[in-house]
Amino acid sequence: MKELIIAFGLFLFIEGIIYAIFPSRMKNMLKKLEFVKDSQLRTGGLIFAIIGFIIIYYKMN
C-alpha cells in the first residue's frame, strides 16, 4: 500500500511540474485534444493501461 501512495504522489508531482513549467503549451495541447477522435483516445488509454498492468504484474511476481 505504501508503494501505491508513493506512485500516486509521483504521478501528481510530475503532472504538477509539467503544468507549472509549461502552462501555455499545456493549454495549447489540451485545445488540440478536441480534434482527436474518441477511438484514438480510447485505444491510447487501453494501450497505456495494459502496459501499466504488465509492469505491475511483473513487479509483483
Stockholm file with secondary structure:
# STOCKHOLM 1.0

chainA/1-61         MKELIIAFGLFLFIEGIIYAIFPSRMKNMLKKLEFVKDSQLRTGGLIFAIIGFIIIYYKMN
#=GR chainA/1-61 SS CHHHHHHHHHHHHHHHHHHHHCHHHHHHHHHHGGGSCHHHHHHHHHHHHHHHHHHHHHHHC
#=GC SS_cons        CHHHHHHHHHHHHHHHHHHHHCHHHHHHHHHHGGGSCHHHHHHHHHHHHHHHHHHHHHHHC
//
